Amino acid sequence: MAFVVLASSQLFYSLSLRSESKSIFQIGIFSNIYLVGAIVVGLILQMSVIEIAPLAAMFKCVNLNANDWEMVFVFALMPLVVNEIEKLVTRMKSKSDD
């Protein structure tokens, strides 16, 4: 499960790294369709390694149940959320300094 969280978190975090100050909603989540496509492909590949028996055996992974996948996505989204909150605080602070 840690493998999937670490790999997924980097995929989601890449959305936040597109701008140091603008949120992903200001930029537009789908404004870089190639990045979104890469994230989708990366997630599919990860799920394949976990869910397809020969690949899971090769990588010594076990299947995850629905609750495990929920936990994976909650933890994988945390770096993105923390970075977006940091951007918001920075924007609010710069507005109050003006």
C-alpha positions, -999 to 999 in steps of 0.1 A, spaced: 0 0 0 29 24 8 42 18 -28 9 29 -43 6 59 -20 41 72 -27 37 68 -65 2 82 -66 10 112 -44 37 123 -69 13 120 -98 -13 142 -80 13 166 -67 24 173 -102 -9 192 -107 1 216 -79 36 221 -92 25 239 -123 24 273 -106 41 286 -74 12 310 -66 -19 300 -86 -42 272 -74 -49 243 -96 -85 257 -100 -72 291 -112 -49 274 -138 -75 247 -147 -70 211 -139 -75 201 -175 -55 230 -191 -26 206 -196 -42 176 -211 -9 158 -216 -2 160 -178 -37 147 -171 -32 119 -195 1 110 -179 -15 109 -145 -43 87 -158 -18 63 -175 4 63 -143 -26 54 -122 -37 27 -146 -2 12 -146 -1 12 -108 -35 -4 -105 -24 -30 -130 6 -40 -110 -16 -44 -79 -46 -60 -95 -33 -83 -122 -21 -115 -106 11 -122 -127 23 -86 -122 14 -86 -85 34 -118 -81 64 -104 -100 64 -72 -79 54 -91 -47 23 -70 -42 -11 -80 -28 -45 -70 -40 -61 -40 -22 -97 -39 -12 -120 -9 -17 -112 5 18 -75 2 10 -79 21 -23 -99 48 -5 -70 52 20 -45 53 -8 -63 81 -26 -68 101 7 -31 99 16 -20 104 -20 -39 136 -22 -25 151 10 7 166 -5 -15 183 -32 -39 197 -6 -11 209 17 6 227 -12 -26 243 -23 -33 255 13 2 269 14 -4 288 -18 -37 302 -4 -20 314 28 8 330 8 -17 348 -15 -38 360 15 -6 372 32 6 391 2 -28 407 -2 -28 418 34 7 433 30 -5 455 1 
